[in-house]
Amino acid sequence: MIEAELKARVHTPEAVMRLLDERATARVEVYRDTYYDRPDGSLDRADQELRVRTVHGSESTRTVLTYKGAAVDEDSGSKPEYETVVEDADATHAILRGLGHVELIAFEKRCRNYDFEAHGRRMLATLVRVPEIDGTFLELETLVEESDLAKALDDIRAVLSDLGISPDDLTRETYTGAVAAQRG
């Protein structure tokens, strides 16, 4: 499956949050993301991602292992995504290190997640703050077959417009890149 996703800088987070609250109930979660690479940096160079994410919610904690392939759409950066819940975060980190992967970067994301349906699709909107970088971001995504990607991105753009997000607000800036730059 392809994660059709667009990301934008949000200039009026409170207004966007109110509009999202009208669509769905928010799940407030803190993500602790650790990205891995091969020692030679070949995953990063190939535009691939290997991530362990531990999600702390109000009622539970879960850990997810994710692999994202190279972008299949340059404008949006949408990528094939494969994800599975893992039972033991520490064991997962140890397995990746044991297989020779090295930690590329780790950081925290503070998220408000909204699951809703729009344009006949299940969508996930996430308002994101990363303490180490300035600003609030909105990620809007849906999972699709590659043949449906262009239409899905059009549907995402329509929802973003409804939320007051303009095409000029879209960004391909990555959190990993922004955090790395901030850390110098």
N, C-alpha and C positions, 0 to 999 in steps of 0.2 A: 504494500500500500504506500501511497505517496501522502506525506503530510503537506497538504496545500496550506500555506501559511503566509500571512503578511504581518509585518511588525511596524509600529509607528511610534514616534515620540508624541506624548500627550501633553498639550499645553494647558488644558483645564481638567485635571484629574477628577475633581469633585463632580463636575458636570457629567463626565463620561461614566463615573461610578453610579450616579443617580439613574442614568439611562439604562445601564446594565442591570441595576437593581430592579427595574421595571420588567426585565426579561426573565430573570432567574434569581434564585437565592445564592448568595456568594458563599464559597468555601474559602476561608482564610487559611493559608498554609505557608510554611517556610520550607524552601527547598535548600538542601545542602548538596551542591553539585560538585562532583570530581570528574574531570575529563582526563582520559588516558591517551597515550600515543605510544608508538614504537620508539625505541631509543633514537632512531634516525629521523624521527619527525615525519615519517612517510604517510601516516593517516592524515595529519594536518595538511600536508602538501597535496594530497589527493582529495581534499575537501570532504573528508570523512570524519565522523565523530564517534567516540566510544565513551559513554558516560555512565557513572553510577550516581543516582539521585535518591537521597533519602528525604522523604516528604513528611514533615511534622504538621499534623492537623490538630484540631481541638480535641478530637476523640481517638485518634490513632496515629501510628507512624508506619510507613511502608517504604520499601526500597525497590527501585526499579533500575534494571540494567537496560541501556538503550544503545543501539548502533544506528547511525544515520549514514547512508551512502552519499555520494556526490550529488550536488544539486542537478535536478533535471529541468529546471527553469531558472535562467540567469536573472531575470528581473525580480522574481520573488525570493529566490534561493530555496524553493520547495525541494524537499529531499525524500527519498525512500526512507521509511523508518520501521525498525523492528525493535519491539520492546517487550520485556517480561518482568513480572514481579519476582523478586528473589527473597528468600526467607531470612538470610543472614548477611547483613551489609559487610561486616568485618571479613567474613569468609569470601565474599565476592571481591572485595579489594585485594585480599591475599591471593586469590586465584589469578586475577589480572596481573598482579606483580610477579607471581610465580611463572606466568606465561611470558614474562619478559617485558610487559608494558610498564611505562613510567608515568607518573603523575605529571600532567601538563599544567593544570591549574585547578584550584578549588575555590569556591566562593559561595555566598549565600544570596538567595533571591527571596524577597517577600512578595507573596502573590495573593491576589483575590481572583478566584476562578469562578467562571459562570458557564454552566452547560445549558444550552438551549437549542431550539430548532429554528432555522431561518432558511427560506428558499428551498424547503424540503430536505434540508441537510442538518445533521447533528453538528453543532459547532461548539467550540470551546474558546471563550474569550478570557484572557488573563491580563489583569493589570499588574505590572511588575515594577518593583523598586529594588535596585541593587545598592546596598548601603555604600559601596565603594565608588559608585559613579553617580553623576548628577542626572536628575530627571525621572520621569515616570514613563513607562512604555506600555503599549497595548499589543498583545499578540492575539491574532484571531486565526483559528485553524479548523480544518476538517480533514478527515481521511478519505481519500478517493483513489480510484484506479487512475493510472497515468493518462488514459484516453479521456478522462473527465476533468483533467487539471485546469485547462483554460476556463471552462465554465465555472468550476468551483472558485477559482480566483476572482472571476467577475462577481459571483455571489458574495464573496468575502468583501470585495470593494464596496458593494452596495450596502452591506451591514456597517462597514466602517463609515461610510457617508452618513448613514442614519445616526451614527454616534458622534457626528461632528468632526470626524477625522478626514482631512483632505489628502489628496495624492501627494502634496508637498510634504506631508508629515511622515510619509513612509521612509523606512530606513533599512538598510542591509547590515548596519553595524551589529557586530556580535558582542554579547556580554563578555565572552572570553577575551576578545580583543580589547574591549574597553577596560576591563579589569586589569589585564596585563599592562596596558599603557599607563593606567593610573598607578600601578605598583612600580613602574619604571624599570 
